[in-house]
Amino acid sequence: MTTESPRWFTSSYSNNGGNCVEVATNLAHVHGVVPVRDSKRPTGPALSIAPHAFSAFVCGVKDGALGNA
């Protein structure tokens, strides 16, 4: 069993305004999850998302399928 820790990062497209999420994709292969958390609350809870769902979300964002906020 591995004890690998999440390596959190924010998107390079973040505007550093504080309204960002952080992801730890390094755990996708090892643990089968992609943790996502609020960058303003690094010690707060994290969502555990299945890698295929996270990948579909990223593809949707890139394709513009989710609209504009």
N, C-alpha and C positions, 0 to 999 in steps of 0.2 A: 504494500500500500504506500502511496506517495503522500507526502505532507506539503506538496507544492502550494505556495501562497499565491493569491491573486495578484497580478501585475496590472494595476489600474491605469487607465489613460482616458483622456478626453479627445474628441475629434479635433483634427487640425483645422476644421472649419468653425470651431467654437470662437465666439467673439470675446471671450474672457469677461463677459458681463456678469458671471456668477450663476447664470441659469443654464447649467450644463449637467449632463449625466456622464458618468464614468463607466467603462466596461472593462472586464478582465477576460479577454478572449483566450488567454493561455490555458484556461481550465476546461475549454470545450472538449478537447480530445481526451484529457486525463479523467475528468469527472462527469462529462456529458452535460455540462451547464455553462451558460454565459451569464455571470453575475452582472447586474446593472444597479448602480446606486446614484443618489443625488450628490453632486460634487460639493454642495454646501454642508452636507452631513456625512462626512467620511466614516464616522463611527456608528451611523444609523443603519437601518435595515437595507438589505439588498434584495432585489428580485432575482430569482434563478430562472433563466429562460433556456429552453431547449435550443441547441445549436441550429437546428433546421428552422425553427421559428425566428430566431435572431437573424439568420441569413435571409429569410423571406422579407423581414422588416427592412433590412438594409437595402435589398434589391428594390423594394417598393419605394423607399426614399429616393434612391438614385434614379428610378424611372419616373418620378413625379406622380406616382399613383396615389399618394396620400394627400395631395393638395398642398396648399400654402397656408401657413398660420398667420 
